[in-house]
Amino acid sequence: METAVLLAGYGPVGQAYAGLLREHRAAWRDRYGVDLRLVEVRGNRTRTSVAASGQVAPREEWEPADDITDALARTGAHVFAQAVPSDGGDRAAREALAALAGGAHVVTATKTHLLTEWHALDRAARAAGRSVRVSGATGAAMPAGDLARSVLRGFDVQAVRGCLNGTATFVLDRLAEGVPPADAVARAQELGIAEADVSADLSGRDAATKMRLLAALLWGWDPARTEVSAEPVTARDVGPGHRLRHVATAEAARPGVVEVRLSAEPVTSPLGALTGPEKAVTYDCGEAGPVSVSGGRSSPRGAALAMVKDTLGAVLEGTAGFR
């Protein structure tokens, strides 16, 4: 069956997502029985229809954008994919709610509206019988969101701890080697690990955001009402056999509280064993013991692959809301 996909946002993640749909459409159709066809791409004020080949026209050929509701009706989109910046504006929330009302699943790598409109999105999705998938916003290619959303369903998850920002891990390891902070950040930017503005990464704000979303998936917390306490990345001495890590934590016994702290982690542990810009999350599952996941590329292509996985899951699994 052909599934029409409408994409909002055509920066690095959006371009990678469109490219993946174009490159692998036939293979995914044969393997999964789902024919994902990108039918339109929308920028901030412009739009373009996408050829059957999947090729997206150059931006100078795009047309003025119409209302999102009209676009959904015109294209018949069954999936609305979002790769717009998490800039604090209301566009992401407004368009996601419109998409759900129009009968489309929402797949998003954008965090802004997830933090402010989580319950509104969940209500709208459940009413429409559609799902909201957020892997691209909770760890890119690392499937931490899948564990929280569905894989650990029925487990008594008591706590979750994770290194959720690869830039912080990379910088901490450089500081441990004696590299000055400014040089460590510059090296991360040079390698494409860090963006130009690293304030959210090194302050703990990005890690806290991702943990708020994981806790919402696990326990139904409202991210907008979650209290955050974050310690910034700084150099600190640790004992032999340990590495300093920027660890985000949430506990079922402390509802609505997320903390990000510097922690000396054993090098043999899931968090201490990380190298480079890797990420990891450990779920304390009570009698079932700890369950950990690590790795997954933090890059535009990694986030786009997470969106592809969510797109396939939304179409194939038939769940509603954030479930």
Secondary structure, 3 states (H helix, E strand, C coil): CEEEEEEECCCHHHHHHHHHHHHHHHHHHHHHCCEEEEEEEECCCEEEECCCCCCCCCHHHCEECCCHHHHHHHHCCCEEEECCCCCCCCHHHHHHHHHHHCCCEEEECCCHHHHHCHHHHHHHHHHHCCEEECHHHHCCCCCHHHHHHHHCCCCCCCEEEEECCHHHHHHHHHHHCCCCHHHHHHHHHHCCCCCCCCHHHHHCHHHHHHHHHHHHHHHCCCHHHCEEEECCCCCCCCCCCEEEEEEEEEECCCCCEEEEEEEEEECCCCCCCCCCCCCEEEEECHHHCEEEEECCCCCHHHHHHHHHHHHHHHHHHCCCECC
